Amino acid sequence: MSIEEQEKLMVHLNNLTDKNSDLIELRFFQELSFKEIAAIYGITEANAKMRIYRVLEKMKKNWNDKL
């Protein structure tokens, strides 16, 4: 990943809501499983997975937007 892409990723991560940012942090930076994340939030594993994938889809959709 280039420096420019890393900077762009940081901007996108900083623009997330706290809740969505926490989900991404737990999954990708702390490397927790969907099951572990579900236990933290008191939701089902399927719901945890759905929430994370929705955040990722939103980030993907906005990736090419000018920031």
PDB file with SEQRES, HELIX, SHEET and CRYST1 records, atoms N, CA, C and O in Angstrom:
SEQRES   1 A   67  MET SER ILE GLU GLU GLN GLU LYS LEU MET VAL HIS LEU          
SEQRES   2 A   67  ASN ASN LEU THR ASP LYS ASN SER ASP LEU ILE GLU LEU          
SEQRES   3 A   67  ARG PHE PHE GLN GLU LEU SER PHE LYS GLU ILE ALA ALA          
SEQRES   4 A   67  ILE TYR GLY ILE THR GLU ALA ASN ALA LYS MET ARG ILE          
SEQRES   5 A   67  TYR ARG VAL LEU GLU LYS MET LYS LYS ASN TRP ASN ASP          
SEQRES   6 A   67  LYS LEU                                                      
HELIX    1 AA1 ILE A    3  ASN A   14  1                                  12    
HELIX    2 AA2 ASP A   18  ILE A   24  1                                   7    
HELIX    3 AA3 GLU A   25  PHE A   29  3                                   5    
HELIX    4 AA4 PHE A   34  TYR A   41  1                                   8    
HELIX    5 AA5 GLU A   45  ASN A   62  1                                  18    
CRYST1    1.000    1.000    1.000  90.00  90.00  90.00 P 1           1          
ATOM      1  N   MET A   1       0.847  -1.174   0.000  1.00  0.00           N  
ATOM      2  CA  MET A   1       0.000   0.000   0.000  1.00  0.00           C  
ATOM      3  C   MET A   1       0.892   1.236   0.000  1.00  0.00           C  
ATOM      4  O   MET A   1       1.839   1.331   0.781  1.00  0.00           O  
ATOM      5  N   SER A   2       0.584   2.170  -0.872  1.00  0.00           N  
ATOM      6  CA  SER A   2       1.390   3.383  -0.978  1.00  0.00           C  
ATOM      7  C   SER A   2       1.105   4.321   0.199  1.00  0.00           C  
ATOM      8  O   SER A   2       0.123   4.156   0.923  1.00  0.00           O  
ATOM      9  N   ILE A   3       1.968   5.283   0.365  1.00  0.00           N  
ATOM     10  CA  ILE A   3       1.797   6.287   1.424  1.00  0.00           C  
ATOM     11  C   ILE A   3       0.483   7.036   1.207  1.00  0.00           C  
ATOM     12  O   ILE A   3      -0.250   7.312   2.157  1.00  0.00           O  
ATOM     13  N   GLU A   4       0.197   7.359  -0.045  1.00  0.00           N  
ATOM     14  CA  GLU A   4      -1.037   8.080  -0.365  1.00  0.00           C  
ATOM     15  C   GLU A   4      -2.276   7.258   0.031  1.00  0.00           C  
ATOM     16  O   GLU A   4      -3.240   7.790   0.581  1.00  0.00           O  
ATOM     17  N   GLU A   5      -2.225   5.964  -0.258  1.00  0.00           N  
ATOM     18  CA  GLU A   5      -3.352   5.093   0.104  1.00  0.00           C  
ATOM     19  C   GLU A   5      -3.481   4.948   1.618  1.00  0.00           C  
ATOM     20  O   GLU A   5      -4.590   4.885   2.148  1.00  0.00           O  
ATOM     21  N   GLN A   6      -2.354   4.897   2.306  1.00  0.00           N  
ATOM     22  CA  GLN A   6      -2.382   4.813   3.764  1.00  0.00           C  
ATOM     23  C   GLN A   6      -3.002   6.075   4.362  1.00  0.00           C  
ATOM     24  O   GLN A   6      -3.802   6.000   5.294  1.00  0.00           O  
ATOM     25  N   GLU A   7      -2.631   7.223   3.823  1.00  0.00           N  
ATOM     26  CA  GLU A   7      -3.187   8.484   4.303  1.00  0.00           C  
ATOM     27  C   GLU A   7      -4.690   8.548   4.031  1.00  0.00           C  
ATOM     28  O   GLU A   7      -5.466   9.014   4.866  1.00  0.00           O  
ATOM     29  N   LYS A   8      -5.085   8.075   2.856  1.00  0.00           N  
ATOM     30  CA  LYS A   8      -6.497   8.049   2.486  1.00  0.00           C  
ATOM     31  C   LYS A   8      -7.283   7.131   3.427  1.00  0.00           C  
ATOM     32  O   LYS A   8      -8.390   7.461   3.852  1.00  0.00           O  
ATOM     33  N   LEU A   9      -6.699   5.983   3.743  1.00  0.00           N  
ATOM     34  CA  LEU A   9      -7.335   5.057   4.674  1.00  0.00           C  
ATOM     35  C   LEU A   9      -7.508   5.705   6.045  1.00  0.00           C  
ATOM     36  O   LEU A   9      -8.559   5.560   6.671  1.00  0.00           O  
ATOM     37  N   MET A  10      -6.505   6.404   6.505  1.00  0.00           N  
ATOM     38  CA  MET A  10      -6.593   7.077   7.811  1.00  0.00           C  
ATOM     39  C   MET A  10      -7.706   8.120   7.815  1.00  0.00           C  
ATOM     40  O   MET A  10      -8.424   8.254   8.805  1.00  0.00           O  
ATOM     41  N   VAL A  11      -7.852   8.854   6.725  1.00  0.00           N  
ATOM     42  CA  VAL A  11      -8.928   9.846   6.634  1.00  0.00           C  
ATOM     43  C   VAL A  11     -10.279   9.154   6.719  1.00  0.00           C  
ATOM     44  O   VAL A  11     -11.172   9.610   7.433  1.00  0.00           O  
ATOM     45  N   HIS A  12     -10.428   8.048   5.988  1.00  0.00           N  
ATOM     46  CA  HIS A  12     -11.689   7.306   6.013  1.00  0.00           C  
ATOM     47  C   HIS A  12     -11.970   6.754   7.406  1.00  0.00           C  
ATOM     48  O   HIS A  12     -13.106   6.820   7.876  1.00  0.00           O  
ATOM     49  N   LEU A  13     -10.968   6.219   8.063  1.00  0.00           N  
ATOM     50  CA  LEU A  13     -11.154   5.684   9.416  1.00  0.00           C  
ATOM     51  C   LEU A  13     -11.522   6.796  10.391  1.00  0.00           C  
ATOM     52  O   LEU A  13     -12.364   6.601  11.268  1.00  0.00           O  
ATOM     53  N   ASN A  14     -10.902   7.948  10.242  1.00  0.00           N  
ATOM     54  CA  ASN A  14     -11.200   9.077  11.133  1.00  0.00           C  
ATOM     55  C   ASN A  14     -12.592   9.653  10.905  1.00  0.00           C  
ATOM     56  O   ASN A  14     -13.149  10.300  11.792  1.00  0.00           O  
ATOM     57  N   ASN A  15     -13.156   9.422   9.721  1.00  0.00           N  
ATOM     58  CA  ASN A  15     -14.489   9.932   9.412  1.00  0.00           C  
ATOM     59  C   ASN A  15     -15.608   8.993   9.861  1.00  0.00           C  
ATOM     60  O   ASN A  15     -16.784   9.343   9.760  1.00  0.00           O  
ATOM     61  N   LEU A  16     -15.260   7.818  10.350  1.00  0.00           N  
ATOM     62  CA  LEU A  16     -16.271   6.879  10.827  1.00  0.00           C  
ATOM     63  C   LEU A  16     -16.845   7.339  12.158  1.00  0.00           C  
ATOM     64  O   LEU A  16     -16.196   8.065  12.912  1.00  0.00           O  
ATOM     65  N   THR A  17     -18.064   6.910  12.434  1.00  0.00           N  
ATOM     66  CA  THR A  17     -18.629   7.172  13.758  1.00  0.00           C  
ATOM     67  C   THR A  17     -17.813   6.383  14.775  1.00  0.00           C  
ATOM     68  O   THR A  17     -17.098   5.447  14.415  1.00  0.00           O  
ATOM     69  N   ASP A  18     -17.920   6.759  16.031  1.00  0.00           N  
ATOM     70  CA  ASP A  18     -17.172   6.053  17.075  1.00  0.00           C  
ATOM     71  C   ASP A  18     -17.533   4.569  17.098  1.00  0.00           C  
ATOM     72  O   ASP A  18     -16.660   3.712  17.237  1.00  0.00           O  
ATOM     73  N   LYS A  19     -18.812   4.276  16.963  1.00  0.00           N  
ATOM     74  CA  LYS A  19     -19.276   2.886  16.991  1.00  0.00           C  
ATOM     75  C   LYS A  19     -18.661   2.082  15.847  1.00  0.00           C  
ATOM     76  O   LYS A  19     -18.163   0.976  16.058  1.00  0.00           O  
ATOM     77  N   ASN A  20     -18.698   2.637  14.644  1.00  0.00           N  
ATOM     78  CA  ASN A  20     -18.141   1.943  13.484  1.00  0.00           C  
ATOM     79  C   ASN A  20     -16.624   1.833  13.569  1.00  0.00           C  
ATOM     80  O   ASN A  20     -16.042   0.819  13.184  1.00  0.00           O  
ATOM     81  N   SER A  21     -16.006   2.862  14.066  1.00  0.00           N  
ATOM     82  CA  SER A  21     -14.559   2.852  14.250  1.00  0.00           C  
ATOM     83  C   SER A  21     -14.153   1.768  15.238  1.00  0.00           C  
ATOM     84  O   SER A  21     -13.158   1.073  15.033  1.00  0.00           O  
ATOM     85  N   ASP A  22     -14.928   1.626  16.311  1.00  0.00           N  
ATOM     86  CA  ASP A  22     -14.652   0.588  17.299  1.00  0.00           C  
ATOM     87  C   ASP A  22     -14.760  -0.802  16.687  1.00  0.00           C  
ATOM     88  O   ASP A  22     -13.935  -1.672  16.966  1.00  0.00           O  
ATOM     89  N   LEU A  23     -15.775  -1.011  15.855  1.00  0.00           N  
ATOM     90  CA  LEU A  23     -15.940  -2.305  15.199  1.00  0.00           C  
ATOM     91  C   LEU A  23     -14.736  -2.649  14.335  1.00  0.00           C  
ATOM     92  O   LEU A  23     -14.230  -3.771  14.383  1.00  0.00           O  
ATOM     93  N   ILE A  24     -14.282  -1.689  13.549  1.00  0.00           N  
ATOM     94  CA  ILE A  24     -13.122  -1.909  12.675  1.00  0.00           C  
ATOM     95  C   ILE A  24     -11.872  -2.159  13.508  1.00  0.00           C  
ATOM     96  O   ILE A  24     -11.068  -3.033  13.183  1.00  0.00           O  
ATOM     97  N   GLU A  25     -11.709  -1.396  14.575  1.00  0.00           N  
ATOM     98  CA  GLU A  25     -10.540  -1.581  15.439  1.00  0.00           C  
ATOM     99  C   GLU A  25     -10.528  -2.976  16.061  1.00  0.00           C  
ATOM    100  O   GLU A  25      -9.498  -3.650  16.070  1.00  0.00           O  
ATOM    101  N   LEU A  26     -11.669  -3.399  16.575  1.00  0.00           N  
ATOM    102  CA  LEU A  26     -11.738  -4.716  17.203  1.00  0.00           C  
ATOM    103  C   LEU A  26     -11.440  -5.830  16.208  1.00  0.00           C  
ATOM    104  O   LEU A  26     -10.721  -6.777  16.526  1.00  0.00           O  
ATOM    105  N   ARG A  27     -11.987  -5.717  15.016  1.00  0.00           N  
ATOM    106  CA  ARG A  27     -11.843  -6.786  14.027  1.00  0.00           C  
ATOM    107  C   ARG A  27     -10.457  -6.830  13.396  1.00  0.00           C  
ATOM    108  O   ARG A  27      -9.862  -7.902  13.283  1.00  0.00           O  
ATOM    109  N   PHE A  28      -9.940  -5.679  12.987  1.00  0.00           N  
ATOM    110  CA  PHE A  28      -8.715  -5.676  12.181  1.00  0.00           C  
ATOM    111  C   PHE A  28      -7.449  -5.297  12.937  1.00  0.00           C  
ATOM    112  O   PHE A  28      -6.364  -5.758  12.582  1.00  0.00           O  
ATOM    113  N   PHE A  29      -7.562  -4.476  13.961  1.00  0.00           N  
ATOM    114  CA  PHE A  29      -6.363  -4.078  14.695  1.00  0.00           C  
ATOM    115  C   PHE A  29      -6.138  -4.955  15.923  1.00  0.00           C  
ATOM    116  O   PHE A  29      -5.002  -5.291  16.255  1.00  0.00           O  
ATOM    117  N   GLN A  30      -7.235  -5.324  16.596  1.00  0.00           N  
ATOM    118  CA  GLN A  30      -7.108  -6.229  17.741  1.00  0.00           C  
ATOM    119  C   GLN A  30      -7.318  -7.685  17.331  1.00  0.00           C  
ATOM    120  O   GLN A  30      -7.130  -8.602  18.131  1.00  0.00           O  
ATOM    121  N   GLU A  31      -7.712  -7.881  16.074  1.00  0.00           N  
ATOM    122  CA  GLU A  31      -7.870  -9.198  15.468  1.00  0.00           C  
ATOM    123  C   GLU A  31      -8.804 -10.120  16.243  1.00  0.00           C  
ATOM    124  O   GLU A  31      -8.532 -11.311  16.394  1.00  0.00           O  
ATOM    125  N   LEU A  32      -9.915  -9.556  16.736  1.00  0.00           N  
ATOM    126  CA  LEU A  32     -10.915 -10.355  17.424  1.00  0.00           C  
ATOM    127  C   LEU A  32     -11.817 -11.048  16.407  1.00  0.00           C  
ATOM    128  O   LEU A  32     -12.016 -10.554  15.297  1.00  0.00           O  
ATOM    129  N   SER A  33     -12.351 -12.185  16.795  1.00  0.00           N  
ATOM    130  CA  SER A  33     -13.279 -12.908  15.930  1.00  0.00           C  
ATOM    131  C   SER A  33     -14.649 -12.238  15.993  1.00  0.00           C  
ATOM    132  O   SER A  33     -14.917 -11.416  16.869  1.00  0.00           O  
ATOM    133  N   PHE A  34     -15.509 -12.608  15.045  1.00  0.00           N  
ATOM    134  CA  PHE A  34     -16.878 -12.092  15.063  1.00  0.00           C  
ATOM    135  C   PHE A  34     -17.577 -12.523  16.356  1.00  0.00           C  
ATOM    136  O   PHE A  34     -18.376 -11.777  16.922  1.00  0.00           O  
ATOM    137  N   LYS A  35     -17.268 -13.717  16.801  1.00  0.00           N  
ATOM    138  CA  LYS A  35     -17.867 -14.239  18.031  1.00  0.00           C  
ATOM    139  C   LYS A  35     -17.454 -13.397  19.239  1.00  0.00           C  
ATOM    140  O   LYS A  35     -18.284 -13.087  20.093  1.00  0.00           O  
ATOM    141  N   GLU A  36     -16.186 -13.031  19.309  1.00  0.00           N  
ATOM    142  CA  GLU A  36     -15.691 -12.203  20.415  1.00  0.00           C  
ATOM    143  C   GLU A  36     -16.307 -10.802  20.372  1.00  0.00           C  
ATOM    144  O   GLU A  36     -16.667 -10.245  21.409  1.00  0.00           O  
ATOM    145  N   ILE A  37     -16.425 -10.244  19.183  1.00  0.00           N  
ATOM    146  CA  ILE A  37     -17.029  -8.916  19.028  1.00  0.00           C  
ATOM    147  C   ILE A  37     -18.499  -8.970  19.424  1.00  0.00           C  
ATOM    148  O   ILE A  37     -19.005  -8.063  20.085  1.00  0.00           O  
ATOM    149  N   ALA A  38     -19.177 -10.030  19.017  1.00  0.00           N  
ATOM    150  CA  ALA A  38     -20.589 -10.199  19.375  1.00  0.00           C  
ATOM    151  C   ALA A  38     -20.756 -10.244  20.891  1.00  0.00           C  
ATOM    152  O   ALA A  38     -21.692  -9.652  21.428  1.00  0.00           O  
ATOM    153  N   ALA A  39     -19.865 -10.935  21.576  1.00  0.00           N  
ATOM    154  CA  ALA A  39     -19.940 -11.019  23.040  1.00  0.00           C  
ATOM    155  C   ALA A  39     -19.749  -9.648  23.685  1.00  0.00           C  
ATOM    156  O   ALA A  39     -20.414  -9.330  24.671  1.00  0.00           O  
ATOM    157  N   ILE A  40     -18.856  -8.844  23.139  1.00  0.00           N  
ATOM    158  CA  ILE A  40     -18.610  -7.499  23.682  1.00  0.00           C  
ATOM    159  C   ILE A  40     -19.852  -6.629  23.555  1.00  0.00           C  
ATOM    160  O   ILE A  40     -20.202  -5.902  24.485  1.00  0.00           O  
ATOM    161  N   TYR A  41     -20.522  -6.701  22.405  1.00  0.00           N  
ATOM    162  CA  TYR A  41     -21.682  -5.853  22.137  1.00  0.00           C  
ATOM    163  C   TYR A  41     -23.005  -6.485  22.569  1.00  0.00           C  
ATOM    164  O   TYR A  41     -24.045  -5.828  22.525  1.00  0.00           O  
ATOM    165  N   GLY A  42     -22.977  -7.739  22.979  1.00  0.00           N  
ATOM    166  CA  GLY A  42     -24.202  -8.411  23.386  1.00  0.00           C  
ATOM    167  C   GLY A  42     -25.154  -8.637  22.220  1.00  0.00           C  
ATOM    168  O   GLY A  42     -26.371  -8.508  22.357  1.00  0.00           O  
ATOM    169  N   ILE A  43     -24.581  -8.978  21.073  1.00  0.00           N  
ATOM    170  CA  ILE A  43     -25.361  -9.226  19.858  1.00  0.00           C  
ATOM    171  C   ILE A  43     -24.992 -10.605  19.318  1.00  0.00           C  
ATOM    172  O   ILE A  43     -24.076 -11.249  19.830  1.00  0.00           O  
ATOM    173  N   THR A  44     -25.692 -11.050  18.301  1.00  0.00           N  
ATOM    174  CA  THR A  44     -25.353 -12.334  17.699  1.00  0.00           C  
ATOM    175  C   THR A  44     -24.093 -12.203  16.848  1.00  0.00           C  
ATOM    176  O   THR A  44     -23.705 -11.109  16.436  1.00  0.00           O  
ATOM    177  N   GLU A  45     -23.481 -13.329  16.604  1.00  0.00           N  
ATOM    178  CA  GLU A  45     -22.292 -13.356  15.743  1.00  0.00           C  
ATOM    179  C   GLU A  45     -22.638 -12.877  14.338  1.00  0.00           C  
ATOM    180  O   GLU A  45     -21.867 -12.146  13.717  1.00  0.00           O  
ATOM    181  N   ALA A  46     -23.801 -13.293  13.840  1.00  0.00           N  
ATOM    182  CA  ALA A  46     -24.245 -12.870  12.503  1.00  0.00           C  
ATOM    183  C   ALA A  46     -24.445 -11.353  12.452  1.00  0.00           C  
ATOM    184  O   ALA A  46     -24.126 -10.715  11.449  1.00  0.00           O  
ATOM    185  N   ASN A  47     -24.968 -10.788  13.520  1.00  0.00           N  
ATOM    186  CA  ASN A  47     -25.191  -9.343  13.569  1.00  0.00           C  
ATOM    187  C   ASN A  47     -23.854  -8.604  13.595  1.00  0.00           C  
ATOM    188  O   ASN A  47     -23.707  -7.573  12.938  1.00  0.00           O  
ATOM    189  N   ALA A  48     -22.892  -9.111  14.334  1.00  0.00           N  
ATOM    190  CA  ALA A  48     -21.562  -8.490  14.378  1.00  0.00           C  
ATOM    191  C   ALA A  48     -20.927  -8.498  12.986  1.00  0.00           C  
ATOM    192  O   ALA A  48     -20.352  -7.504  12.543  1.00  0.00           O  
ATOM    193  N   LYS A  49     -21.042  -9.633  12.313  1.00  0.00           N  
ATOM    194  CA  LYS A  49     -20.481  -9.762  10.965  1.00  0.00           C  
ATOM    195  C   LYS A  49     -21.164  -8.776  10.017  1.00  0.00           C  
ATOM    196  O   LYS A  49     -20.499  -8.096   9.236  1.00  0.00           O  
ATOM    197  N   MET A  50     -22.484  -8.704  10.088  1.00  0.00           N  
ATOM    198  CA  MET A  50     -23.252  -7.812   9.222  1.00  0.00           C  
ATOM    199  C   MET A  50     -22.839  -6.352   9.438  1.00  0.00           C  
ATOM    200  O   MET A  50     -22.638  -5.608   8.478  1.00  0.00           O  
ATOM    201  N   ARG A  51     -22.715  -5.955  10.696  1.00  0.00           N  
ATOM    202  CA  ARG A  51     -22.332  -4.565  10.992  1.00  0.00           C  
ATOM    203  C   ARG A  51     -20.962  -4.226  10.430  1.00  0.00           C  
ATOM    204  O   ARG A  51     -20.772  -3.161   9.843  1.00  0.00           O  
ATOM    205  N   ILE A  52     -20.016  -5.126  10.607  1.00  0.00           N  
ATOM    206  CA  ILE A  52     -18.662  -4.876  10.122  1.00  0.00           C  
ATOM    207  C   ILE A  52     -18.636  -4.809   8.601  1.00  0.00           C  
ATOM    208  O   ILE A  52     -17.996  -3.927   8.028  1.00  0.00           O  
ATOM    209  N   TYR A  53     -19.322  -5.727   7.949  1.00  0.00           N  
ATOM    210  CA  TYR A  53     -19.334  -5.710   6.484  1.00  0.00           C  
ATOM    211  C   TYR A  53     -20.050  -4.482   5.938  1.00  0.00           C  
ATOM    212  O   TYR A  53     -19.694  -3.990   4.868  1.00  0.00           O  
ATOM    213  N   ARG A  54     -21.047  -3.982   6.648  1.00  0.00           N  
ATOM    214  CA  ARG A  54     -21.708  -2.739   6.217  1.00  0.00           C  
ATOM    215  C   ARG A  54     -20.751  -1.559   6.291  1.00  0.00           C  
ATOM    216  O   ARG A  54     -20.735  -0.715   5.395  1.00  0.00           O  
ATOM    217  N   VAL A  55     -19.960  -1.496   7.346  1.00  0.00           N  
ATOM    218  CA  VAL A  55     -18.967  -0.418   7.472  1.00  0.00           C  
ATOM    219  C   VAL A  55     -17.949  -0.528   6.345  1.00  0.00           C  
ATOM    220  O   VAL A  55     -17.587   0.477   5.734  1.00  0.00           O  
ATOM    221  N   LEU A  56     -17.489  -1.739   6.069  1.00  0.00           N  
ATOM    222  CA  LEU A  56     -16.511  -1.939   5.000  1.00  0.00           C  
ATOM    223  C   LEU A  56     -17.087  -1.558   3.638  1.00  0.00           C  
ATOM    224  O   LEU A  56     -16.398  -0.950   2.819  1.00  0.00           O  
ATOM    225  N   GLU A  57     -18.344  -1.914   3.397  1.00  0.00           N  
ATOM    226  CA  GLU A  57     -18.991  -1.553   2.134  1.00  0.00           C  
ATOM    227  C   GLU A  57     -19.104  -0.033   1.996  1.00  0.00           C  
ATOM    228  O   GLU A  57     -18.890   0.517   0.915  1.00  0.00           O  
ATOM    229  N   LYS A  58     -19.439   0.629   3.085  1.00  0.00           N  
ATOM    230  CA  LYS A  58     -19.536   2.095   3.061  1.00  0.00           C  
ATOM    231  C   LYS A  58     -18.169   2.712   2.753  1.00  0.00           C  
ATOM    232  O   LYS A  58     -18.067   3.649   1.960  1.00  0.00           O  
ATOM    233  N   MET A  59     -17.132   2.184   3.380  1.00  0.00           N  
ATOM    234  CA  MET A  59     -15.785   2.693   3.119  1.00  0.00           C  
ATOM    235  C   MET A  59     -15.380   2.433   1.667  1.00  0.00           C  
ATOM    236  O   MET A  59     -14.792   3.293   1.012  1.00  0.00           O  
ATOM    237  N   LYS A  60     -15.701   1.246   1.182  1.00  0.00           N  
ATOM    238  CA  LYS A  60     -15.369   0.895  -0.200  1.00  0.00           C  
ATOM    239  C   LYS A  60     -16.082   1.819  -1.179  1.00  0.00           C  
ATOM    240  O   LYS A  60     -15.487   2.278  -2.154  1.00  0.00           O  
ATOM    241  N   LYS A  61     -17.349   2.087  -0.916  1.00  0.00           N  
ATOM    242  CA  LYS A  61     -18.138   2.959  -1.783  1.00  0.00           C  
ATOM    243  C   LYS A  61     -17.549   4.368  -1.825  1.00  0.00           C  
ATOM    244  O   LYS A  61     -17.532   5.011  -2.874  1.00  0.00           O  
ATOM    245  N   ASN A  62     -17.072   4.834  -0.687  1.00  0.00           N  
ATOM    246  CA  ASN A  62     -16.541   6.199  -0.589  1.00  0.00           C  
ATOM    247  C   ASN A  62     -15.056   6.300  -0.914  1.00  0.00           C  
ATOM    248  O   ASN A  62     -14.500   7.398  -0.900  1.00  0.00           O  
ATOM    249  N   TRP A  63     -14.407   5.185  -1.203  1.00  0.00           N  
ATOM    250  CA  TRP A  63     -12.962   5.185  -1.394  1.00  0.00           C  
ATOM    251  C   TRP A  63     -12.503   6.144  -2.486  1.00  0.00           C  
ATOM    252  O   TRP A  63     -11.484   6.817  -2.331  1.00  0.00           O  
ATOM    253  N   ASN A  64     -13.243   6.212  -3.584  1.00  0.00           N  
ATOM    254  CA  ASN A  64     -12.821   7.049  -4.702  1.00  0.00           C  
ATOM    255  C   ASN A  64     -13.317   8.483  -4.618  1.00  0.00           C  
ATOM    256  O   ASN A  64     -13.002   9.297  -5.485  1.00  0.00           O  
ATOM    257  N   ASP A  65     -14.087   8.804  -3.589  1.00  0.00           N  
ATOM    258  CA  ASP A  65     -14.532  10.175  -3.397  1.00  0.00           C  
ATOM    259  C   ASP A  65     -13.352  11.060  -3.050  1.00  0.00           C  
ATOM    260  O   ASP A  65     -12.403  10.627  -2.396  1.00  0.00           O  
ATOM    261  N   LYS A  66     -13.421  12.282  -3.487  1.00  0.00           N  
ATOM    262  CA  LYS A  66     -12.360  13.230  -3.120  1.00  0.00           C  
ATOM    263  C   LYS A  66     -12.561  13.626  -1.675  1.00  0.00           C  
ATOM    264  O   LYS A  66     -13.678  13.906  -1.241  1.00  0.00           O  
ATOM    265  N   LEU A  67     -11.465  13.646  -0.935  1.00  0.00           N  
ATOM    266  CA  LEU A  67     -11.517  14.014   0.484  1.00  0.00           C  
ATOM    267  C   LEU A  67     -10.854  15.334   0.713  1.00  0.00           C  
ATOM    268  O   LEU A  67     -10.800  15.809   1.847  1.00  0.00           O  
TER     269      LEU A  67                                                      
END                                                                             
